[in-house]
Amino acid sequence: MDYLEGQSQKNNIVIDGVHESGNERLTETATKVELDGCRLKNRAADFDCFSLALDESCDVRDTAQLLIFLRGITADFQVTEELAAMQSMKGTTTGNDLFTEVNACLDMKWDKLAGVTTDGCPNLTGKNVGLLKRMQDKVTEINPVQKLTFLHCIIHQEVLCKTVLKMNHVVDAVTKTVNFIRARALNHRQFVALLEENEIERGDISYHCTVRWLSLGKVLKSVWDLRNQIQDFCVKKGHDIPELSDEDWVADLGFAVDVTALMNKLNVKLQCKGLFVHEMYSAVKAFMRKLQLLSSQVKDNILTHLPTLKEATRSADHLHKYSTMLEALQISMPLFKPRTDWIILTEEVK
């Protein structure tokens, strides 16, 4: 009994240590952002105009974190692009709450605000009490003729386009497989040992996090590279993965690996610092033309730009399906058409 109590105390100490370590890192990050924010405020005094990018999401402890990115330009075209503030919100996150935080964090000159970019969630874009509505009302109080430009994050939209590929049956099976190996410490150790015994260069597989968009392509790629070892391991553990023996599913996995790799490349390009909207637009248009080319090539079984699919056993039906999916993705990519909810918002403001 004493032993169990001792172990319990040790576990509590470890857990407390983890929480303290997490809190320290969060405090350090917040302090750094606060110091950078002070320097940014000094530079902001010279801005002729500026725009904001806002993102609100929950961390691992379910605390809402509001990130505010600012991009300003001076009269001599000096561009500043920085993380202006990171604010923890422990209560509600309504449009009014977010507006209060933005106003308090930035203490900005509203008449110089030109536009705001968000990921389109309702508490930001709501037509009656959303953050954007409140910001437009604030600007209108100062200058009745000034209209803000509201944009939907181009990277967020690009990721949403993946839904037309209908890859859920691939992602779900991959997620279950990875969870079987990684969720149990013993399974993970034995799997890594198996890879080391076989002298496999790629030494492990990682979790897929839906918030981190780039992780999906990496997880699919690692499962593709280790699919034979994964199948052998799962069979030994009495946990058969029938999809890994299904040629149709394996072909779909190969296609998914190649397409997510292409989209991740575009995603990284769009995240480069200091890009102007016309440069991002050019990158998207070039990607759309590339999808058009790939669709026609896949019909003719030309898989130069899809090397993973080229390794898979595929039929004419597969090629027709993949060509159609690429075509659907290309059609879904025009990211600059107006969002219906923002048209309503603009009309409401008027």
Secondary structure, 3 states (H helix, E strand, C coil): CHHHHHHHHHHHHHHHHHHHHHHHHHHHHHHHHHHHHHHHHHHHCCCCEEEEEEEEEECCCCCEEEEEEEEEECCCCCEEEEEEEEEEECCCCCHHHHHHHHHHHHCCCHHHEEEEEECCCHHHHCCCCCHHHHHHHHHHHHCCCCCCEEEECHHHHHHHHHHHHCCHHHHHHHHHHHHHHHCCHHHHHHHHHHHHHCCCCCCCCCCCCCCCCCHHHHHHHHHHHCHHHHHHHHHHCCCCCHHHHCHHHHHHHHHHHHHHHHHHHHHHHHCCCCCCHHHHHHHHHHHHHHHHHHHHHHHCCCCCCCHHHHHCCCCHHHHHHHHHHHHHHHHHCCCCCCCHHHHHHHHHHC
